[in-house]
Amino acid sequence: MAPVEVSVIIPALNEEGYLRALLRSLRNQSFKAFKVVVVDGGSYDGTIAEALELNAKVLVKRSNIAEARNIGAVHCSTPFLVFLDADTVVPLDFLETAVAAMRRGASFIVARPEPLEGSLTGRVGYALGWALCKAGLTNPCYMGIALTREVFNQVGGFDERLVYNEDLDLLRRASRVSRPVFPRNLVSLNSTRRWKGKGNKGRLELFLILGRILEYFLLRKSGRRYPIYH
């Protein structure tokens, strides 16, 4: 059996409705030398049971999402780390493509997002998000990121003082030591639930996302709570 090279780290809180699809897509990967770590923030639904049923390692600790990502990374000793959100599904060659790029010398990779719930609005929104991420102006983790342990340790992981924008902050700090790579053939399918709400709810969430990003650039901080993870 090949040694484990990759740890896939998934923070989760009450993600029973999404996590199973992600774990199934990981179980069917063409690349096999990996393990999955779900860091649960205290779910009261079936999230933990789903993760255990599909052979993921589960760590339970009440935490913000930055802490959860770091907890998963510290628990692992693999040379490559992949961070995915729980409401994501990845193609069968996702890990194979990411590992091949890192073996060729890439040390920080951002996947290209496509909407999990197919729609023109979702495709346009995610295309814009990917373009802004390339410019270092928006969050990469919902897209899926892969990086070497060396870079993760060098920048000190995610800033646990940030309740949101922790991934944008990591991208910007890592960019100082390693040029991020954005391969078009590394694709993740991501839920549009954060900004797809009915009526004005979806539009309001879009403005809130923009406000949170602006808050980071102006103040280098975030609020104390983020509804998706609390």
N, C-alpha and C positions, 0 to 999 in steps of 0.2 A: 504494500500500500504506500502511495506517495505521501511524503510528509505534508502536513497542513501548512499552506503558504498564506492563506487569506483568512481574515476574520471579518465577517459581515455583521455589523453592529446596528441594531434597530431599537431606538427608544420607542416606548409604547405606553399608552394609557387609555384603557377602555377602547381598544381597537379590534374587538372581536369581529366586527363587520368587514374589516379590510385585511387583517393580518394573515388569514388563511391563504388568500390568493397570492400574497407575496411569498410566503413560505413554500407554497407549492411550486411557484416559478423558480425558486432557488433550488428546491429538491431536484428539479429536472435539468439543472445546468449541465452543459457539456464539459465544463471544468469541474473537477471533483475534489481538489485538494483544499477544501475550505471548511470552516465551521461557522455556525450562526449563533449569535448571542443577542437575546432580547432583554433589554433593560427596562423593566416594568416599574412605572412610577406609583403603583398602588391601585391597580385596576380592580373594579368590583363586578366586572362582567366576565365573560369566558376567555379573555385574552391569554391568561397564563395557561389555561388548559389547552387552548389551541396551539400555543407555542410548544408545550411539552409533547403533545400528541404528534407534532410534526418534527420532533427530534431536535428542537432548538435548546440551547442552554439558556436558562432563565435566571436573571439576577433581579431581585426585587428591592428597590430602595426609593423612597419618596425623594424626589429631586426635580430640579428644573431640567430642561432638555440638554443644556450644555453639560451639566453634571452627568446626566445619563450617558451621553456620548463618551465622556471621559472615563466613566466607570467601566463601560464596555471595553474601551481601548486598554486600560490598565490591567484588566482581567486577562487579556490576551498577550501572547508573545510572538505573534506571526510577523513576518517582514512587511506584509501589505495589509492595509486596513480599508474596508469599504463601509461607508455610512449610507444607509437608506432609511427613508421615512416609512412608517408602517402602512400608509395608504398608497403604496407603489407596487407595480408589477414589473419584472424585468424579463427581456427576451432570453431564450435558452443559451445564447452565446455571450451574455453580458459579462460574466466573470472572465471567461476566456479572452474576450477582447480587452478588458481592463488590465489583466495580468500580462498579456502580450505587450501592451503599451508600456507598462512599468518595467518589464524585462528589457525593453529597448532603451530605457533611460528616462522615461517620463516619471515624475515623482509626485505630481498633483494633477488629477484628471477630473473633469466635470462632464457628466453625461448630458446628452441632448434630450430635453423633455418633450414628450408627446402626451396629450390628454388621455387619461384612462377612460373617461366617458367621452366618446368621440363627438366633437362639435367644431364648427368653424371658429366660434369664439374661443374655444379652448386652444385650438391649433395656433391661432393668431396670438393669443395671450402668451402661450409658452414660447413661441418663436421670439416674441419681444423680450420675454424674460431671459432667454438664453443669450440674446444679443447684449442685453444690459449686464448680464453676469460676466460676459467676456470683457466688458469695460470695467469690471469691478464695482458695479453699481447696484447689484441685487443679490439675493440669497441663493447659494448653489445647492444646499443639502436636499431640498425637495426634488432636485434633479437626479441626485445620486452622485457621490464623490468617492474617489479612490485615491489613496496617497500612501507613500512609504512610511514605515514606522520611523525612519530617520527624520523625515521632515516633520512628522507629527511631534516627535520629542523635541526637535530643534526649536519649534515655535511654542512649545508648552501646551499643546492641545487647545481645546476650546476654553474661552474665557468664561468661567462659571459665574461671574458677576452679571452676565448678560442673559436675560430670560428669553429674549428673541434677538435676531440678527447675530447670533453667535457664529453662524456659518459664514456670513458675509465678513465678519471680523477675522475668522480663520483664513478665509481666502485672501484677504488683503495682507495679513501678516505673512502667510506662506509665500505670497508673490514676491516678497523681498528676498527670499532665499531660494526660490525655485519657480521657474516660469510655468504657470498653469497651462494645461493642454485641454482642448475642447474637441475631441474627435467626433465627427458627424456619425460614425458608425457605432458609437456607444450610446444606446438609446434606453431611456427609462419611461415607463408609462405611469403618469402621476394623476391622482384624483384632483379634480377642480373644485372640491367641496369648499375650500377656504373662501372662494369668491364667486360661487355659483348660486348663492341663495336666491330665494324667490323675491320678486319685486325689488324694493330698495335695499334689501339686506345684502345682496351680492355686491351692489355698487358701493354700499357703505364699507364693506370689508376691503374692497379695492383701495378706497381712500385711507382706511386704517393701515393697510400694508405700506402704502406710500408714506404715511405719516411716521410709521415705525422706522422705515429706512432713513427718512430725513432726520429723525431724532438721533439715530446712530451717527450720521455724518456731522451733525451740529454739536452733539453733546458727548458722543462716544459712550452712551449708556442706553439702557432699556428700562421699561417699567418693571414692576415686581411680579406681574402675572401675565400669562399668555393663555387664553381660553382653550386652545387646542390641547394643551398639555396639563391642564389643571381641572 
